C-alpha cells in the first residue's frame, strides 16, 4: 500500500501538475503489481 | 479521470489550494484564493467547479468552499495527520498515508478502526512506514472513485 500511495501522491504538489490520465494511473497500478479487475483504470 | 477542460488559471487555483494546505494544514477560503490570485471569489468558484470536473478538487455541497484536495480535507475527520510542520486532516486511511507521501515528510495518524472502534495509529516515521498492523478496505474501485468522491 505504501508503495502505491507514494507513486500516487508524491508528484501532486508540483507546480507543473496538470492531472494524470487513466493510462498513466494504470501504469502505476501495474508497477506495484495491482493487476486485478478491481484496480483497472482502463 | 479527466484532464481536459481546465485552464491555466484553474491549475493556478489548484496549486494555491495545495500550497496552503501543505503549509498550514487548512484550506484557503475563496476570498483568500481570490486575493492571492488577483481574481474574484466568483472566478475562484468557477475554477473550483472546473477542477471538480477534472477530478482534482471537491467543493462543498453548496459550492462555496474547498472540501477535499486529496489527500487533504478541509473539515475535521477521523484521520488527523501530524507532520513536522503542521497538523491536518486526511479524508480516509488511504489519504492519511497520502499526506506524508505528498509532502515528502513524516506523518502520523492516531485514529480508531471504523469497524471495531479499536484505537490504532500508523504513518511514516524516519521515512519508513510504521505503526499498527491493519487493513485499509477500499470499497470503491479506483476507476469509480470520483462518481461520488465523498462516499469513496
N, CA and C atoms of all chains as a GROMACS GRO file, in nm:
protein
  582
    1UNK      N    1   0.082  -0.120   0.000
    1UNK     CA    2   0.000   0.000   0.000
    1UNK      C    3   0.087   0.127   0.000
    2UNK      N    4   0.194   0.126   0.081
    2UNK     CA    5   0.277   0.244   0.090
    2UNK      C    6   0.344   0.272  -0.044
    3UNK      N    7   0.386   0.168  -0.114
    3UNK     CA    8   0.446   0.188  -0.246
    3UNK      C    9   0.347   0.254  -0.340
    4UNK      N   10   0.222   0.208  -0.338
    4UNK     CA   11   0.119   0.266  -0.424
    4UNK      C   12   0.092   0.412  -0.386
    5UNK      N   13   0.078   0.439  -0.257
    5UNK     CA   14   0.048   0.575  -0.213
    5UNK      C   15   0.158   0.671  -0.254
    6UNK      N   16   0.282   0.627  -0.239
    6UNK     CA   17   0.393   0.715  -0.276
    6UNK      C   18   0.390   0.747  -0.425
    7UNK      N   19   0.370   0.646  -0.509
    7UNK     CA   20   0.365   0.670  -0.653
    7UNK      C   21   0.245   0.758  -0.688
    8UNK      N   22   0.135   0.737  -0.616
    8UNK     CA   23   0.011   0.809  -0.647
    8UNK      C   24   0.018   0.956  -0.611
    9UNK      N   25   0.084   0.987  -0.497
    9UNK     CA   26   0.077   1.123  -0.444
    9UNK      C   27   0.206   1.205  -0.452
   10UNK      N   28   0.321   1.142  -0.470
   10UNK     CA   29   0.448   1.214  -0.447
   10UNK      C   30   0.471   1.331  -0.542
   11UNK      N   31   0.406   1.334  -0.658
   11UNK     CA   32   0.432   1.444  -0.750
   11UNK      C   33   0.317   1.546  -0.758
   12UNK      N   34   0.220   1.536  -0.670
   12UNK     CA   35   0.100   1.617  -0.682
   12UNK      C   36   0.111   1.758  -0.627
   13UNK      N   37   0.220   1.790  -0.558
   13UNK     CA   38   0.241   1.927  -0.515
   13UNK      C   39   0.316   2.009  -0.618
   14UNK      N   40   0.366   1.944  -0.720
   14UNK     CA   41   0.445   2.014  -0.819
   14UNK      C   42   0.362   2.119  -0.891
   15UNK      N   43   0.421   2.237  -0.909
   15UNK     CA   44   0.350   2.346  -0.977
   15UNK      C   45   0.313   2.307  -1.120
   16UNK      N   46   0.389   2.216  -1.177
   16UNK     CA   47   0.364   2.174  -1.315
   16UNK      C   48   0.256   2.068  -1.327
   17UNK      N   49   0.200   2.023  -1.214
   17UNK     CA   50   0.097   1.918  -1.218
   17UNK      C   51  -0.021   1.961  -1.305
   18UNK      N   52  -0.059   1.876  -1.400
   18UNK     CA   53  -0.171   1.903  -1.487
   18UNK      C   54  -0.265   1.782  -1.494
   19UNK      N   55  -0.264   1.704  -1.388
   19UNK     CA   56  -0.353   1.590  -1.383
   19UNK      C   57  -0.284   1.466  -1.434
   20UNK      N   58  -0.352   1.355  -1.418
   20UNK     CA   59  -0.298   1.227  -1.461
   20UNK      C   60  -0.406   1.153  -1.538
   21UNK      N   61  -0.371   1.104  -1.654
   21UNK     CA   62  -0.467   1.029  -1.734
   21UNK      C   63  -0.490   0.891  -1.675
   22UNK      N   64  -0.599   0.828  -1.718
   22UNK     CA   65  -0.627   0.693  -1.672
   22UNK      C   66  -0.513   0.599  -1.711
   23UNK      N   67  -0.458   0.622  -1.829
   23UNK     CA   68  -0.347   0.537  -1.874
   23UNK      C   69  -0.225   0.552  -1.784
   24UNK      N   70  -0.198   0.675  -1.745
   24UNK     CA   71  -0.084   0.698  -1.656
   24UNK      C   72  -0.110   0.636  -1.519
   25UNK      N   73  -0.233   0.646  -1.472
   25UNK     CA   74  -0.268   0.582  -1.346
   25UNK      C   75  -0.254   0.431  -1.355
   26UNK      N   76  -0.292   0.375  -1.469
   26UNK     CA   77  -0.281   0.230  -1.487
   26UNK      C   78  -0.135   0.185  -1.481
   27UNK      N   79  -0.046   0.268  -1.533
   27UNK     CA   80   0.097   0.237  -1.527
   27UNK      C   81   0.142   0.222  -1.382
   28UNK      N   82   0.088   0.309  -1.295
   28UNK     CA   83   0.123   0.300  -1.153
   28UNK      C   84   0.069   0.171  -1.094
   29UNK      N   85  -0.055   0.139  -1.122
   29UNK     CA   86  -0.113   0.015  -1.069
   29UNK      C   87  -0.031  -0.105  -1.114
   30UNK      N   88   0.004  -0.107  -1.240
   30UNK     CA   89   0.082  -0.219  -1.294
   30UNK      C   90   0.219  -0.227  -1.227
   31UNK      N   91   0.278  -0.111  -1.199
   31UNK     CA   92   0.413  -0.108  -1.142
   31UNK      C   93   0.418  -0.169  -1.003
   32UNK      N   94   0.308  -0.159  -0.928
   32UNK     CA   95   0.307  -0.215  -0.792
   32UNK      C   96   0.238  -0.351  -0.789
   33UNK      N   97   0.205  -0.404  -0.905
   33UNK     CA   98   0.151  -0.539  -0.912
   33UNK      C   99   0.002  -0.550  -0.888
   34UNK      N  100  -0.070  -0.438  -0.895
   34UNK     CA  101  -0.216  -0.441  -0.876
   34UNK      C  102  -0.281  -0.456  -1.012
   35UNK      N  103  -0.297  -0.582  -1.054
   35UNK     CA  104  -0.342  -0.609  -1.189
   35UNK      C  105  -0.480  -0.671  -1.195
   36UNK      N  106  -0.546  -0.688  -1.082
   36UNK     CA  107  -0.681  -0.745  -1.080
   36UNK      C  108  -0.784  -0.646  -1.132
   37UNK      N  109  -0.903  -0.696  -1.159
   37UNK     CA  110  -1.010  -0.614  -1.217
   37UNK      C  111  -1.045  -0.495  -1.128
   38UNK      N  112  -1.042  -0.512  -0.998
   38UNK     CA  113  -1.076  -0.403  -0.907
   38UNK      C  114  -0.987  -0.282  -0.932
   39UNK      N  115  -0.863  -0.305  -0.972
   39UNK     CA  116  -0.764  -0.198  -0.985
   39UNK      C  117  -0.753  -0.143  -1.126
   40UNK      N  118  -0.832  -0.196  -1.219
   40UNK     CA  119  -0.822  -0.149  -1.357
   40UNK      C  120  -0.877  -0.008  -1.371
   41UNK      N  121  -0.798   0.076  -1.435
   41UNK     CA  122  -0.841   0.214  -1.462
   41UNK      C  123  -0.878   0.232  -1.609
   42UNK      N  124  -0.826   0.143  -1.696
   42UNK     CA  125  -0.858   0.149  -1.838
   42UNK      C  126  -0.896   0.010  -1.885
   43UNK      N  127  -1.078   0.931  -1.523
   43UNK     CA  128  -1.012   1.059  -1.489
   43UNK      C  129  -1.022   1.154  -1.607
   44UNK      N  130  -1.015   1.281  -1.577
   44UNK     CA  131  -1.024   1.378  -1.684
   44UNK      C  132  -0.921   1.486  -1.663
   45UNK      N  133  -0.847   1.520  -1.764
   45UNK     CA  134  -0.752   1.630  -1.753
   45UNK      C  135  -0.791   1.743  -1.846
   46UNK      N  136  -0.890   1.717  -1.932
   46UNK     CA  137  -0.928   1.819  -2.029
   46UNK      C  138  -1.017   1.923  -1.965
   47UNK      N  139  -1.022   2.043  -2.026
   47UNK     CA  140  -1.119   2.143  -1.985
   47UNK      C  141  -1.073   2.236  -1.877
   48UNK      N  142  -0.956   2.220  -1.818
   48UNK     CA  143  -0.908   2.310  -1.713
   48UNK      C  144  -0.810   2.409  -1.773
   49UNK      N  145  -0.833   2.537  -1.739
   49UNK     CA  146  -0.747   2.643  -1.793
   49UNK      C  147  -0.621   2.658  -1.709
   50UNK      N  148  -0.528   2.739  -1.758
   50UNK     CA  149  -0.408   2.767  -1.680
   50UNK      C  150  -0.446   2.832  -1.548
   51UNK      N  151  -0.547   2.918  -1.549
   51UNK     CA  152  -0.590   2.980  -1.425
   51UNK      C  153  -0.645   2.875  -1.329
   52UNK      N  154  -0.721   2.782  -1.380
   52UNK     CA  155  -0.774   2.675  -1.294
   52UNK      C  156  -0.659   2.601  -1.226
   53UNK      N  157  -0.557   2.569  -1.300
   53UNK     CA  158  -0.442   2.498  -1.242
   53UNK      C  159  -0.369   2.585  -1.141
   54UNK      N  160  -0.370   2.717  -1.164
   54UNK     CA  161  -0.312   2.808  -1.065
   54UNK      C  162  -0.391   2.805  -0.935
   55UNK      N  163  -0.523   2.795  -0.948
   55UNK     CA  164  -0.608   2.784  -0.828
   55UNK      C  165  -0.575   2.655  -0.755
   56UNK      N  166  -0.564   2.547  -0.831
   56UNK     CA  167  -0.531   2.419  -0.768
   56UNK      C  168  -0.397   2.428  -0.695
   57UNK      N  169  -0.300   2.484  -0.761
   57UNK     CA  170  -0.167   2.496  -0.699
   57UNK      C  171  -0.173   2.574  -0.568
   58UNK      N  172  -0.250   2.682  -0.567
   58UNK     CA  173  -0.259   2.764  -0.446
   58UNK      C  174  -0.333   2.691  -0.335
   59UNK      N  175  -0.438   2.618  -0.370
   59UNK     CA  176  -0.509   2.539  -0.270
   59UNK      C  177  -0.414   2.440  -0.204
   60UNK      N  178  -0.340   2.368  -0.287
   60UNK     CA  179  -0.248   2.268  -0.233
   60UNK      C  180  -0.134   2.333  -0.155
   61UNK      N  181  -0.086   2.448  -0.202
   61UNK     CA  182   0.023   2.515  -0.131
   61UNK      C  183  -0.021   2.552   0.011
   62UNK      N  184  -0.139   2.608   0.022
   62UNK     CA  185  -0.188   2.649   0.154
   62UNK      C  186  -0.212   2.527   0.244
   63UNK      N  187  -0.273   2.423   0.189
   63UNK     CA  188  -0.291   2.300   0.267
   63UNK      C  189  -0.157   2.248   0.316
   64UNK      N  190  -0.058   2.243   0.229
   64UNK     CA  191   0.072   2.186   0.265
   64UNK      C  192   0.142   2.270   0.371
   65UNK      N  193   0.122   2.400   0.368
   65UNK     CA  194   0.191   2.487   0.464
   65UNK      C  195   0.117   2.500   0.596
   66UNK      N  196  -0.015   2.499   0.592
   66UNK     CA  197  -0.093   2.530   0.712
   66UNK      C  198  -0.177   2.414   0.764
   67UNK      N  199  -0.204   2.317   0.678
   67UNK     CA  200  -0.294   2.208   0.716
   67UNK      C  201  -0.439   2.242   0.696
   68UNK      N  202  -0.468   2.364   0.654
   68UNK     CA  203  -0.606   2.409   0.634
   68UNK      C  204  -0.628   2.455   0.492
   69UNK      N  205  -0.754   2.459   0.454
   69UNK     CA  206  -0.790   2.503   0.320
   69UNK      C  207  -0.801   2.655   0.315
   70UNK      N  208  -0.757   2.715   0.206
   70UNK     CA  209  -0.784   2.858   0.189
   70UNK      C  210  -0.930   2.880   0.154
   71UNK      N  211  -0.983   2.996   0.196
   71UNK     CA  212  -1.119   3.032   0.156
   71UNK      C  213  -1.116   3.083   0.012
   72UNK      N  214  -1.233   3.095  -0.048
   72UNK     CA  215  -1.238   3.150  -0.182
   72UNK      C  216  -1.188   3.295  -0.181
   73UNK      N  217  -1.213   3.368  -0.072
   73UNK     CA  218  -1.166   3.506  -0.064
   73UNK      C  219  -1.013   3.510  -0.058
   74UNK      N  220  -0.955   3.419   0.017
   74UNK     CA  221  -0.809   3.412   0.025
   74UNK      C  222  -0.750   3.374  -0.110
   75UNK      N  223  -0.811   3.281  -0.178
   75UNK     CA  224  -0.764   3.242  -0.310
   75UNK      C  225  -0.776   3.358  -0.409
   76UNK      N  226  -0.887   3.430  -0.400
   76UNK     CA  227  -0.908   3.543  -0.490
   76UNK      C  228  -0.801   3.649  -0.468
   77UNK      N  229  -0.771   3.676  -0.342
   77UNK     CA  230  -0.669   3.775  -0.310
   77UNK      C  231  -0.531   3.731  -0.360
   78UNK      N  232  -0.499   3.605  -0.340
   78UNK     CA  233  -0.368   3.554  -0.379
   78UNK      C  234  -0.350   3.551  -0.531
   79UNK      N  235  -0.459   3.535  -0.604
   79UNK     CA  236  -0.451   3.517  -0.749
   79UNK      C  237  -0.508   3.636  -0.826
   80UNK      N  238  -0.535   3.746  -0.754
   80UNK     CA  239  -0.586   3.869  -0.818
   80UNK      C  240  -0.711   3.838  -0.902
   81UNK      N  241  -0.804   3.773  -0.837
   81UNK     CA  242  -0.927   3.735  -0.905
   81UNK      C  243  -1.044   3.763  -0.812
   82UNK      N  244  -1.165   3.730  -0.858
   82UNK     CA  245  -1.284   3.745  -0.775
   82UNK      C  246  -1.323   3.611  -0.715
   83UNK      N  247  -1.393   3.612  -0.603
   83UNK     CA  248  -1.443   3.484  -0.549
   83UNK      C  249  -1.529   3.408  -0.649
   84UNK      N  250  -1.598   3.480  -0.733
   84UNK     CA  251  -1.681   3.414  -0.835
   84UNK      C  252  -1.594   3.338  -0.935
   85UNK      N  253  -1.484   3.401  -0.975
   85UNK     CA  254  -1.391   3.331  -1.064
   85UNK      C  255  -1.331   3.208  -0.997
   86UNK      N  256  -1.300   3.222  -0.869
   86UNK     CA  257  -1.245   3.109  -0.794
   86UNK      C  258  -1.347   2.995  -0.789
   87UNK      N  259  -1.473   3.029  -0.761
   87UNK     CA  260  -1.578   2.926  -0.754
   87UNK      C  261  -1.590   2.854  -0.888
   88UNK      N  262  -1.582   2.928  -0.996
   88UNK     CA  263  -1.589   2.867  -1.129
   88UNK      C  264  -1.471   2.774  -1.153
   89UNK      N  265  -1.353   2.815  -1.111
   89UNK     CA  266  -1.235   2.730  -1.126
   89UNK      C  267  -1.245   2.604  -1.042
   90UNK      N  268  -1.293   2.618  -0.920
   90UNK     CA  269  -1.307   2.501  -0.834
   90UNK      C  270  -1.407   2.403  -0.894
   91UNK      N  271  -1.514   2.456  -0.954
   91UNK     CA  272  -1.609   2.368  -1.021
   91UNK      C  273  -1.543   2.295  -1.138
   92UNK      N  274  -1.461   2.367  -1.214
   92UNK     CA  275  -1.389   2.304  -1.325
   92UNK      C  276  -1.289   2.199  -1.274
   93UNK      N  277  -1.224   2.228  -1.163
   93UNK     CA  278  -1.129   2.133  -1.105
   93UNK      C  279  -1.202   2.011  -1.049
   94UNK      N  280  -1.325   2.028  -1.005
   94UNK     CA  281  -1.405   1.913  -0.964
   94UNK      C  282  -1.433   1.824  -1.085
   95UNK      N  283  -1.470   1.885  -1.196
   95UNK     CA  284  -1.494   1.809  -1.319
   95UNK      C  285  -1.369   1.734  -1.364
   96UNK      N  286  -1.252   1.792  -1.334
   96UNK     CA  287  -1.124   1.730  -1.369
   96UNK      C  288  -1.076   1.632  -1.262
   97UNK      N  289  -1.159   1.609  -1.159
   97UNK     CA  290  -1.125   1.514  -1.053
   97UNK      C  291  -1.002   1.556  -0.976
   98UNK      N  292  -0.992   1.686  -0.952
   98UNK     CA  293  -0.877   1.737  -0.878
   98UNK      C  294  -0.914   1.789  -0.740
   99UNK      N  295  -1.026   1.856  -0.729
   99UNK     CA  296  -1.071   1.916  -0.602
   99UNK      C  297  -1.221   1.892  -0.588
  100UNK      N  298  -1.264   1.865  -0.465
  100UNK     CA  299  -1.407   1.852  -0.438
  100UNK      C  300  -1.454   1.973  -0.361
  101UNK      N  301  -1.552   2.046  -0.411
  101UNK     CA  302  -1.606   2.160  -0.338
  101UNK      C  303  -1.709   2.114  -0.234
  102UNK      N  304  -1.744   2.205  -0.144
  102UNK     CA  305  -1.851   2.176  -0.050
  102UNK      C  306  -1.982   2.160  -0.127
  103UNK      N  307  -2.082   2.106  -0.060
  103UNK     CA  308  -2.208   2.076  -0.128
  103UNK      C  309  -2.270   2.201  -0.192
  104UNK      N  310  -2.251   2.315  -0.128
  104UNK     CA  311  -2.309   2.438  -0.184
  104UNK      C  312  -2.212   2.512  -0.276
  105UNK      N  313  -2.096   2.453  -0.299
  105UNK     CA  314  -2.000   2.511  -0.394
  105UNK      C  315  -1.927   2.634  -0.345
  106UNK      N  316  -1.936   2.665  -0.217
  106UNK     CA  317  -1.882   2.791  -0.167
  106UNK      C  318  -1.742   2.778  -0.106
  107UNK      N  319  -1.690   2.656  -0.101
  107UNK     CA  320  -1.560   2.634  -0.036
  107UNK      C  321  -1.497   2.506  -0.090
  108UNK      N  322  -1.368   2.493  -0.066
  108UNK     CA  323  -1.299   2.368  -0.096
  108UNK      C  324  -1.331   2.270   0.015
  109UNK      N  325  -1.367   2.147  -0.020
  109UNK     CA  326  -1.393   2.045   0.080
  109UNK      C  327  -1.278   1.946   0.084
  110UNK      N  328  -1.240   1.896  -0.033
  110UNK     CA  329  -1.130   1.800  -0.040
  110UNK      C  330  -1.033   1.840  -0.149
  111UNK      N  331  -0.906   1.832  -0.116
  111UNK     CA  332  -0.799   1.837  -0.215
  111UNK      C  333  -0.711   1.719  -0.176
  112UNK      N  334  -0.748   1.604  -0.225
  112UNK     CA  335  -0.688   1.479  -0.180
  112UNK      C  336  -0.537   1.484  -0.182
  113UNK      N  337  -0.472   1.446  -0.070
  113UNK     CA  338  -0.525   1.373   0.044
  113UNK      C  339  -0.583   1.460   0.156
  114UNK      N  340  -0.585   1.593   0.137
  114UNK     CA  341  -0.624   1.684   0.243
  114UNK      C  342  -0.776   1.702   0.250
  115UNK      N  343  -0.824   1.716   0.375
  115UNK     CA  344  -0.964   1.750   0.399
  115UNK      C  345  -0.972   1.888   0.461
  116UNK      N  346  -1.068   1.965   0.418
  116UNK     CA  347  -1.089   2.097   0.476
  116UNK      C  348  -1.168   2.090   0.605
  117UNK      N  349  -1.228   1.976   0.632
  117UNK     CA  350  -1.307   1.959   0.753
  117UNK      C  351  -1.244   1.853   0.842
  118UNK      N  352  -1.278   1.857   0.968
  118UNK     CA  353  -1.226   1.760   1.064
  118UNK      C  354  -1.275   1.621   1.028
  119UNK      N  355  -1.184   1.525   1.032
  119UNK     CA  356  -1.218   1.386   1.003
  119UNK      C  357  -1.162   1.296   1.113
  120UNK      N  358  -1.180   1.166   1.097
  120UNK     CA  359  -1.127   1.068   1.191
  120UNK      C  360  -0.978   1.044   1.170
  121UNK      N  361  -0.917   1.116   1.073
  121UNK     CA  362  -0.779   1.090   1.035
  121UNK      C  363  -0.692   1.215   1.043
  122UNK      N  364  -0.664   1.261   1.165
  122UNK     CA  365  -0.569   1.373   1.178
  122UNK      C  366  -0.429   1.321   1.148
  123UNK      N  367  -0.350   1.402   1.080
  123UNK     CA  368  -0.213   1.363   1.046
  123UNK      C  369  -0.119   1.468   1.101
  124UNK      N  370  -0.031   1.426   1.189
  124UNK     CA  371   0.070   1.516   1.244
  124UNK      C  372   0.195   1.507   1.159
  125UNK      N  373   0.238   1.620   1.107
  125UNK     CA  374   0.362   1.625   1.028
  125UNK      C  375   0.460   1.715   1.102
  126UNK      N  376   0.584   1.721   1.059
  126UNK     CA  377   0.682   1.806   1.130
  126UNK      C  378   0.643   1.953   1.135
  127UNK      N  379   0.568   2.000   1.036
  127UNK     CA  380   0.539   2.143   1.027
  127UNK      C  381   0.395   2.182   1.056
  128UNK      N  382   0.303   2.086   1.054
  128UNK     CA  383   0.163   2.120   1.077
  128UNK      C  384   0.083   1.993   1.099
  129UNK      N  385  -0.038   2.011   1.147
  129UNK     CA  386  -0.132   1.901   1.159
  129UNK      C  387  -0.249   1.928   1.066
  130UNK      N  388  -0.291   1.826   0.994
  130UNK     CA  389  -0.402   1.842   0.901
  130UNK      C  390  -0.496   1.723   0.916
  131UNK      N  391  -0.603   1.725   0.840
  131UNK     CA  392  -0.695   1.613   0.838
  131UNK      C  393  -0.692   1.548   0.700
  132UNK      N  394  -0.685   1.417   0.699
  132UNK     CA  395  -0.695   1.341   0.576
  132UNK      C  396  -0.838   1.289   0.561
  133UNK      N  397  -0.874   1.255   0.437
  133UNK     CA  398  -1.012   1.214   0.411
  133UNK      C  399  -1.043   1.072   0.455
  134UNK      N  400  -0.938   0.990   0.466
  134UNK     CA  401  -0.957   0.848   0.493
  134UNK      C  402  -0.822   0.788   0.528
  135UNK      N  403  -0.819   0.660   0.556
  135UNK     CA  404  -0.694   0.593   0.592
  135UNK      C  405  -0.593   0.599   0.477
  136UNK      N  406  -0.642   0.576   0.356
  136UNK     CA  407  -0.555   0.587   0.238
  136UNK      C  408  -0.493   0.727   0.230
  137UNK      N  409  -0.574   0.829   0.247
  137UNK     CA  410  -0.523   0.965   0.240
  137UNK      C  411  -0.434   1.000   0.360
  138UNK      N  412  -0.455   0.931   0.473
  138UNK     CA  413  -0.367   0.954   0.588
  138UNK      C  414  -0.223   0.915   0.555
  139UNK      N  415  -0.204   0.818   0.470
  139UNK     CA  416  -0.070   0.787   0.418
  139UNK      C  417  -0.035   0.880   0.303
  140UNK      N  418  -0.136   0.928   0.234
  140UNK     CA  419  -0.112   1.022   0.124
  140UNK      C  420  -0.051   1.154   0.170
  141UNK      N  421  -0.081   1.195   0.294
  141UNK     CA  422  -0.026   1.322   0.342
  141UNK      C  423   0.127   1.316   0.350
  142UNK      N  424   0.187   1.221   0.420
  142UNK     CA  425   0.334   1.216   0.418
  142UNK      C  426   0.389   1.190   0.278
  143UNK      N  427   0.314   1.119   0.196
  143UNK     CA  428   0.363   1.093   0.060
  143UNK      C  429   0.368   1.221  -0.021
  144UNK      N  430   0.264   1.303  -0.015
  144UNK     CA  431   0.262   1.423  -0.097
  144UNK      C  432   0.359   1.529  -0.044
  145UNK      N  433   0.377   1.531   0.088
  145UNK     CA  434   0.467   1.629   0.148
  145UNK      C  435   0.612   1.586   0.142
  146UNK      N  436   0.636   1.455   0.132
  146UNK     CA  437   0.774   1.406   0.136
  146UNK      C  438   0.832   1.416   0.276
  147UNK      N  439   0.745   1.408   0.378
  147UNK     CA  440   0.789   1.416   0.517
  147UNK      C  441   0.734   1.298   0.595
  148UNK      N  442   0.766   1.294   0.722
  148UNK     CA  443   0.698   1.200   0.811
  148UNK      C  444   0.556   1.250   0.834
  149UNK      N  445   0.471   1.159   0.881
  149UNK     CA  446   0.334   1.195   0.914
  149UNK      C  447   0.272   1.085   0.996
  150UNK      N  448   0.201   1.120   1.102
  150UNK     CA  449   0.149   1.018   1.194
  150UNK      C  450   0.001   1.041   1.220
  151UNK      N  451  -0.074   0.932   1.218
  151UNK     CA  452  -0.218   0.936   1.240
  151UNK      C  453  -0.255   0.854   1.361
  152UNK      N  454  -0.336   0.911   1.450
  152UNK     CA  455  -0.395   0.838   1.562
  152UNK      C  456  -0.545   0.840   1.539
  153UNK      N  457  -0.603   0.720   1.526
  153UNK     CA  458  -0.744   0.712   1.491
  153UNK      C  459  -0.804   0.588   1.555
  154UNK      N  460  -0.920   0.548   1.506
  154UNK     CA  461  -0.984   0.424   1.551
  154UNK      C  462  -1.028   0.348   1.429
  155UNK      N  463  -1.025   0.216   1.440
  155UNK     CA  464  -1.080   0.133   1.334
  155UNK      C  465  -1.227   0.172   1.317
  156UNK      N  466  -1.268   0.199   1.194
  156UNK     CA  467  -1.404   0.242   1.169
  156UNK      C  468  -1.505   0.128   1.187
  157UNK      N  469  -1.455   0.005   1.191
  157UNK     CA  470  -1.543  -0.112   1.212
  157UNK      C  471  -1.555  -0.149   1.359
  158UNK      N  472  -1.439  -0.163   1.425
  158UNK     CA  473  -1.438  -0.216   1.561
  158UNK      C  474  -1.428  -0.109   1.668
  159UNK      N  475  -1.382   0.011   1.630
  159UNK     CA  476  -1.360   0.116   1.729
  159UNK      C  477  -1.228   0.105   1.803
  160UNK      N  478  -1.147   0.005   1.773
  160UNK     CA  479  -1.019  -0.015   1.840
  160UNK      C  480  -0.924   0.098   1.801
  161UNK      N  481  -0.860   0.163   1.901
  161UNK     CA  482  -0.763   0.267   1.869
  161UNK      C  483  -0.648   0.211   1.788
  162UNK      N  484  -0.599   0.289   1.695
  162UNK     CA  485  -0.486   0.247   1.616
  162UNK      C  486  -0.408   0.369   1.569
  163UNK      N  487  -0.282   0.347   1.541
  163UNK     CA  488  -0.201   0.455   1.488
  163UNK      C  489  -0.104   0.400   1.386
  164UNK      N  490  -0.076   0.484   1.290
  164UNK     CA  491   0.013   0.443   1.180
  164UNK      C  492   0.062   0.566   1.106
  165UNK      N  493   0.161   0.545   1.027
  165UNK     CA  494   0.210   0.656   0.946
  165UNK      C  495   0.352   0.631   0.900
  166UNK      N  496   0.423   0.739   0.880
  166UNK     CA  497   0.561   0.734   0.834
  166UNK      C  498   0.649   0.801   0.939
  167UNK      N  499   0.747   0.727   0.985
  167UNK     CA  500   0.843   0.776   1.085
  167UNK      C  501   0.983   0.753   1.032
  168UNK      N  502   1.063   0.857   1.031
  168UNK     CA  503   1.200   0.847   0.977
  168UNK      C  504   1.198   0.787   0.836
  169UNK      N  505   1.097   0.824   0.760
  169UNK     CA  506   1.086   0.783   0.621
  169UNK      C  507   1.035   0.642   0.599
  170UNK      N  508   1.000   0.573   0.706
  170UNK     CA  509   0.955   0.435   0.695
  170UNK      C  510   0.810   0.420   0.742
  171UNK      N  511   0.737   0.335   0.672
  171UNK     CA  512   0.601   0.303   0.715
  171UNK      C  513   0.608   0.233   0.850
  172UNK      N  514   0.524   0.273   0.944
  172UNK     CA  515   0.528   0.217   1.078
  172UNK      C  516   0.389   0.222   1.140
  173UNK      N  517   0.376   0.155   1.255
  173UNK     CA  518   0.250   0.161   1.328
  173UNK      C  519   0.181   0.026   1.337
  174UNK      N  520   0.055   0.034   1.376
  174UNK     CA  521  -0.023  -0.086   1.399
  174UNK      C  522  -0.053  -0.158   1.268
  175UNK      N  523  -0.056  -0.291   1.276
  175UNK     CA  524  -0.099  -0.368   1.160
  175UNK      C  525  -0.248  -0.344   1.138
  176UNK      N  526  -0.288  -0.347   1.015
  176UNK     CA  527  -0.430  -0.330   0.988
  176UNK      C  528  -0.458  -0.347   0.841
  177UNK      N  529  -0.583  -0.328   0.807
  177UNK     CA  530  -0.628  -0.342   0.669
  177UNK      C  531  -0.696  -0.213   0.628
  178UNK      N  532  -0.659  -0.161   0.515
  178UNK     CA  533  -0.732  -0.049   0.457
  178UNK      C  534  -0.828  -0.109   0.354
  179UNK      N  535  -0.955  -0.097   0.382
  179UNK     CA  536  -1.057  -0.158   0.297
  179UNK      C  537  -1.107  -0.055   0.196
  180UNK      N  538  -1.075  -0.075   0.072
  180UNK     CA  539  -1.123   0.012  -0.034
  180UNK      C  540  -1.251  -0.049  -0.091
  181UNK      N  541  -1.362   0.020  -0.073
  181UNK     CA  542  -1.491  -0.033  -0.117
  181UNK      C  543  -1.514  -0.004  -0.265
  182UNK      N  544  -1.471   0.113  -0.308
  182UNK     CA  545  -1.498   0.157  -0.445
  182UNK      C  546  -1.377   0.131  -0.533
  183UNK      N  547  -1.394   0.068  -0.649
  183UNK     CA  548  -1.281   0.055  -0.741
  183UNK      C  549  -1.227   0.193  -0.775
  184UNK      N  550  -1.096   0.208  -0.779
  184UNK     CA  551  -1.038   0.340  -0.805
  184UNK      C  552  -1.093   0.408  -0.931
  185UNK      N  553  -1.127   0.333  -1.034
  185UNK     CA  554  -1.178   0.395  -1.157
  185UNK      C  555  -1.314   0.462  -1.134
  186UNK      N  556  -1.384   0.426  -1.028
  186UNK     CA  557  -1.515   0.484  -0.996
  186UNK      C  558  -1.509   0.584  -0.881
  187UNK      N  559  -1.388   0.614  -0.834
  187UNK     CA  560  -1.374   0.694  -0.712
  187UNK      C  561  -1.447   0.828  -0.721
  188UNK      N  562  -1.441   0.892  -0.837
  188UNK     CA  563  -1.497   1.026  -0.849
  188UNK      C  564  -1.644   1.026  -0.890
  189UNK      N  565  -1.705   0.909  -0.903
  189UNK     CA  566  -1.850   0.908  -0.923
  189UNK      C  567  -1.919   0.969  -0.801
  190UNK      N  568  -1.863   0.942  -0.685
  190UNK     CA  569  -1.908   1.004  -0.560
  190UNK      C  570  -1.787   1.006  -0.468
  191UNK      N  571  -1.706   1.109  -0.480
  191UNK     CA  572  -1.579   1.112  -0.408
  191UNK      C  573  -1.602   1.120  -0.258
  192UNK      N  574  -1.713   1.175  -0.216
  192UNK     CA  575  -1.742   1.182  -0.072
  192UNK      C  576  -1.765   1.042  -0.018
  193UNK      N  577  -1.840   0.958  -0.091
  193UNK     CA  578  -1.862   0.820  -0.049
  193UNK      C  579  -1.730   0.743  -0.052
  194UNK      N  580  -1.655   0.766  -0.158
  194UNK     CA  581  -1.529   0.693  -0.171
  194UNK      C  582  -1.440   0.719  -0.050
   0.00000   0.00000   0.00000
